[in-house]
C-alpha cells in the first residue's frame, strides 16, 4: 500500500470501524499515540480523553449512531472529509432529555496523518443547531 | 502550469483577492455562474447569493476582515482548506451588537472545482460559537 492508500484507509476506518462499528478497541490501528481532536472549540488529547470523554458519551446517547462519508479529499499527509451523522437519542445528552429524537446533522473534518495513522483532527458541524431545536433541556 | 498548480493558484487568489481585498466584483474569476455554497445549514446559490447575500454583509460587519489559509489540500478537481479568520466587528451582524469586538475564528471548507473555477463549496466553522459568546443586540 502507498502512503496515500494507508492514509485513506485510516480515514475511512475512523468512520466505518471506530464510529459505525463502535470498535473503540481498534483505537491504535487508526490513531497515532499523540492524537488530538479539536471538536469545535473543545480539545480531546490522547486515547483516554477521546474514548472516555468524547466517543463513549456520544455513543451511549445515540446507540445507533451512524456516520456516512459524503466527501473525502486526500493530499499527502492531510485529508478532509464531509460527513452526515444520524441516530436516535436514547440517553440524555448535551442538556437534552431523550425522547427518541432522530438526529441528522452534517460536519466536516480536516485531518493530519503521521505514519498512516491520524495524528490530529479539527472538526466542525451543525450538531449544535440540531440540539437547539430538538427538545426540552434537562433540568 | 499543471492542473494542480492552477487549482492551488485559484484558491490562494480566492483568499487573497476575494476575501482579503474584498473584491466582490472579481467573483466571476473564482466562482462558476451557478456555484452553490453550503455554509452550515444555509445555502447560497449563484453569484448574487454568494456575493450580495453572504460575503457583502460579512465584509460590511467586519471592514478589516482577514483570512489566512492554515492547510490547503488539492486532490484532482477537489480541494479543501482550514482557515483562520480575524477582524473587528464595526457594525451589528447576525444579532450581535458591534462594540469593536475582535473576531478570531477557524473553519474548514471543501471545494468542487470545474473548468478552473469553484462549482460548489461546503463549509463549517466555529463562527457561530464566537457569535453566541458576544453580547446580543437589543
Interface residues (C-beta under 8 A of the other chain):
Chain A: X40 X41 X71 X73 X74 X75 X78 X79 X80 X82 X106 X107 X108 X109 X110 X112 X122 X123 X124 X125 X126 X128 X129
Chain B: X40 X41 X71 X73 X74 X75 X78 X79 X80 X81 X82 X106 X107 X108 X109 X110 X122 X123 X124 X125 X126 X128 X129
